Amino acid sequence: MVLKIFNTLTRRKETLKPMRGKRVEMFVCGQTVYDDAHVGHAKTYVQFDTIVRWLKHLGYDVFYAQNITDVDDKIIKRAQKEGVEPLSLANRYTQRFLEDVDALKVKKNVDLFPKTSDYIPQMIEQIKTLIEKGYAYVVDGDVYYDVTKFKDYTKLSRMSIEELKRHRIEPDPRKRNSFDFALWKSQKPGELAWDSAWGKGRPGWHIEDTAMTVTIFGPQYDLHGGGSDLIFPHHTNEIAQAEAATGKKPFVKYWLHAGVLNIKGAKMSKSLKNFVTIREVLSRHDPEVLRLYYASTHYRKPIDFDEKDLERPKAELEYLYNTLRNIKHAASSKGETSKEIETLLAETEKKFAEAMNNDFNTSLSFTHLYGLAREINKIVSKQKISHEQAERIVQSSRELGGIFGILEKEVLIEEKLPKEVEKLIKQREAARKKKDWKTADIIREEAKRLGYILEDTPEGVRWRKMSG
Ligand SMILES: [Zn+2]
């Protein structure tokens, strides 16, 4: 089975063929640390984490780097406002960001979080090369990239020159072309700066990623991800920088872009002040709920965020965890191996893989996993199964769920029921025998209040503890 990936560069689904055999080198644009990350950022990180999990599942040896921008206009501005050093402000938000991605179960799959401030010499070196090769020019201590010198500038964005012109809003008479972009910004009073051949200053945003990745991976690597809003100018400029500096093409073999997250029709962003931070949402919801929420939409599509919509993945997760409990309940030494279940498992694993191998179709693969749970619930409500089979179903469900970062929690079956609940179950059975449904319902509500769900099965009342 081959993995097909939609490549923004070619606008086609292509078979993944990494440059170095089974090793996949991957870079995703990370956080600018001047404030807490929001659920729009989380969409990108979680969806790329799911992609990494699937690549690893297929046996690829993934090296995943995600940068942290700790030198930036916004950081400088906020630090000035708070009266603190920019790097100490950045440090504070870096720590908080790492806590957030850890809570989202994203952090452990990132092998390296390179920081801008650690790569300044490499950026200066790359800018020097671009000047020497005639792609960049110096004006009053600033360095600009001359976009007209790079023939394939619009190959990723596929924009026309007219569109390009419209995107550059600040005209600057010192620039050769209105859409030339800054590689180096000269120091303004009070700003942090590093020494360079062009005077004190700091790097522009775009040069960061290419200086880092050329250092980490060399002139070419496999996979570059980020939000679709980065195609232009950020990723467009990355290609112009790297391919001009190293002379090697393509700089990146596969470009992957995640759809943006909107809120009430507008893109969630710090500048629009319409954001909800990851922390806020995780204070109200389990990380697995948020992860499943992202998995229910294809990564290239946008999402319109409404916190109410988290109810659905929450209910789905509860159903899946209950299924795992039901499977454990149904396991018995007298149970048999159900042929039907064996066939279901094999079919689900196959369909799940087909969906994931088709440009990471998580919503479809989740549908298959959920469908498996439904079928198995039907079977185990009627019959006991062997311990081995129960174990196999749980393992398989966890393995597939693990691709989305769900079903990673322990499932405990309490053997002892509190006396109080035991008594209620007996009373309820008695009421049901008398067909006194009203009393039976009242008793069920009472059990719920105590944290126990009672379900009627042909074999009698089954109970389970409510989660959360
Ligand atoms: Zn970037």
Residues whose N, C-alpha, C, O or C-beta is under 5 A from the ligand:
A	BS01	ZN	C29 D209
